[in-house]
Amino acid sequence: MTHGALLMNLGILATTAGKQPKNFYHFLLDNECYATTGGQPVPNAQNINYAGMAKEAGYTAAYSFDDLETFGAQVGNILNEKGPVFIAIKVIPEVENEPIGRRQRRPTRNRTETIRDLQAELGITTTYK
């Protein structure tokens, strides 16, 4: 989930926390803009504590990362925790200035391939069923 989508739908935090799914890991990629609609900045983006919001809503654990190296070093332990667990990761925005409906289509990747590539890059050997 992108942070713009979460910001406009904060009720999802309370809903998820209320259900207490033990195997749920909520990843938020925080690029501080609405990339889908052309890269408009999210107001007050630098000061919003999404992990704090998730924790206060009732997630069992919440984390916030500013770099992939730190995340990579801790992700194995995080994935061993009982959920719901919230993980916010700051990312550099890659914004195309055209709204999504007017962009040229790019080949899409299979979600499983993307996850496996990320796991390989981070050195994670966990398999999911």
VENTA-V114726 format. One line per field, one symbol per residue. ss: DSSP state (H for helix, E for strand, L for the rest). Layout:
ss->???
//
This chain:
ss->LEHHHHHLLLHHHHHHHHHLLLLLEEEEEELLEEHHHLLEELLLHHHLLHHHHHHHHLLLEEEEELLHHHHHHHHHHHLLLLLLEEEEEELLLLLLLLLHHHLLLLLLLLHHHHHHHHHHHHLLLLLLL
//
